[in-house]
Amino acid sequence: MSQTPNTAIAVIGIDIGKNSFHVVGHDTRGATVLRQKWSRGQVEARFANMPPCLVGMEACVGAHHLSRKPNSLGHDARLMPARYVRPYSKGQKNDFNDAEAIAEAVQRPTMKFVATKTAEQLDLQALHRVRERGGSFGNILARAFVTSSAKTFSSMRSHTLNKNCPPGFKTRRASR
């Protein structure tokens, strides 16, 4: 189902994935008027072409960076903990059903939201986590291959996603 021209979108629920996002939009009556899969690069352009609306997302890796984009364009983006969204899920667990549950949950007056963090706050949080694990970032990387590499690489992945570097992002190597 795609967006129809006569109906204005009032609420959008986004299920965040690594490279693509599943989006469900409801009008003021609660009817589904948008059901699409967007790539990471399409998000800002799509929100720029929409009238301001309420946008809901689960608070997860990369959600803080992503929620700042609609906020800068006049939308009201809100983050929710995943455990509060789960009761609104209908049917089988899939990405579109998750996005629909997010759109439903963000409208609830008693929903508890997570404040969107700035890039500086996320950097400081990453620094504190590195210090908690005992040592410098280089020291953690060296121990990662011996002990808990999955935990370390997961935290590195989350930090790069919050910097808008999705998985598979390649940097150019310096020539020797």
C-alpha positions in Angstrom: 0.0 0.0 0.0 1.4 3.4 -0.9 0.6 6.9 0.0 -2.6 8.3 -1.5 -2.7 12.0 -2.5 -5.9 13.0 -0.7 -5.0 11.7 2.7 -2.5 13.4 5.0 -0.2 11.3 7.1 -0.5 12.0 10.8 1.6 9.3 12.3 4.6 7.3 11.0 6.1 4.2 12.5 9.6 3.2 11.4 11.2 -0.2 12.0 14.9 0.4 11.8 17.1 -2.1 10.0 20.8 -2.1 9.0 20.3 -0.8 5.5 16.6 -0.5 5.0 13.7 0.8 7.0 10.1 -0.4 7.0 7.7 2.5 7.2 3.9 2.5 8.1 1.9 5.7 8.0 -1.5 6.3 9.5 -3.9 9.1 8.8 -5.9 11.0 11.6 -8.5 8.2 11.6 -5.9 5.5 12.1 -6.2 4.0 8.7 -3.0 2.8 7.0 -2.1 5.1 4.1 1.6 4.4 3.8 3.4 1.0 3.8 6.8 1.1 2.2 10.4 0.0 2.5 12.9 2.9 2.4 16.7 2.7 2.0 18.9 4.6 4.4 19.6 7.3 1.8 15.9 7.9 1.1 14.9 8.8 4.6 15.8 12.5 4.7 14.4 13.2 1.2 11.1 11.5 2.0 10.6 13.4 5.2 11.5 16.7 3.5 8.5 16.1 1.1 6.0 15.4 3.8 4.0 17.8 6.0 5.0 17.7 9.7 3.8 14.6 11.5 4.5 12.4 14.5 7.3 9.9 13.9 7.9 6.9 16.2 11.0 4.6 16.3 12.3 2.0 18.7 15.4 3.3 20.7 18.1 1.1 19.2 21.4 1.3 17.4 21.5 4.4 15.2 18.0 5.6 16.3 19.4 8.8 17.9 21.1 9.9 14.7 18.1 8.9 12.6 15.6 10.8 14.9 17.5 14.0 14.5 16.8 14.1 10.8 13.0 14.3 11.0 13.2 16.7 14.0 15.3 19.1 11.9 12.6 19.1 9.2 9.8 20.0 11.6 8.5 16.5 12.4 8.0 15.3 16.0 10.3 12.2 16.2 10.1 10.2 19.3 12.1 7.2 20.5 10.5 4.4 22.6 12.1 1.4 24.4 11.4 -1.8 22.4 9.8 -3.5 25.5 7.1 -0.9 25.5 6.3 -1.4 21.8 6.0 -5.2 21.9 2.5 -5.3 23.4 1.1 -3.4 20.4 2.3 -6.0 17.9 -0.4 -7.8 16.0 0.1 -11.2 14.3 3.4 -12.6 13.2 6.7 -10.8 13.9 7.9 -9.2 10.7 9.2 -5.7 9.8 5.9 -4.2 8.6 4.0 -5.5 11.6 6.7 -4.1 13.9 6.5 -0.7 12.1 2.7 -0.8 12.6 3.1 -1.5 16.3 5.5 1.4 16.6 3.0 3.7 14.9 0.3 2.5 17.3 2.5 2.8 20.4 3.8 6.3 19.7 0.2 7.7 19.9 -0.4 6.4 23.4 -0.6 9.2 26.0 1.0 7.1 28.7 4.0 5.9 26.6 7.4 6.6 28.1 9.8 8.1 25.6 13.6 8.2 25.4 15.2 11.6 24.9 17.1 11.9 21.6 20.8 12.3 22.4 23.1 14.7 20.5 26.3 13.5 18.8 28.4 14.9 21.6 26.3 13.0 24.2 26.8 9.8 22.3 30.5 10.4 22.0 30.8 10.9 25.7 28.7 7.8 26.4 31.0 5.7 24.2 34.1 7.1 26.0 32.6 6.1 29.4 31.8 2.6 28.1 35.4 2.2 26.9 36.7 3.4 30.3 34.4 1.0 32.1 35.9 -1.9 30.2 39.3 -1.1 31.6 41.7 0.8 29.4 42.1 2.7 26.3 40.3 2.0 23.0 43.4 0.5 21.5 43.9 -1.8 24.6 40.3 -2.9 24.2 40.8 -3.7 20.5 43.9 -5.8 21.4 42.0 -7.8 24.0 39.0 -8.2 21.7 40.5 -11.0 19.7 41.3 -13.0 22.8 38.2 -12.5 25.0 34.9 -10.9 24.0 35.3 -9.8 20.4 31.5 -9.9 19.7 30.8 -7.5 22.5 33.5 -5.1 21.4 32.6 -5.2 17.8 29.0 -4.7 18.6 29.7 -1.6 20.5 32.0 -0.3 17.7 29.2 -1.0 15.2 26.7 0.9 17.3 29.0 3.9 17.6 29.6 4.0 13.9 25.9 3.8 13.2 25.3 6.7 15.5 27.9 8.6 13.3 25.9 7.7 10.2 28.3 5.1 8.9 26.1 2.1 8.1 27.5 -1.5 8.0 29.5 -2.1 4.9 30.7 1.5 4.9 34.2 1.6 3.4 36.8 4.2 4.0 39.5 4.9 1.5 42.9 3.6 2.5 45.8 5.9 2.5 48.3 5.2 -0.2 51.7 4.1 1.0 
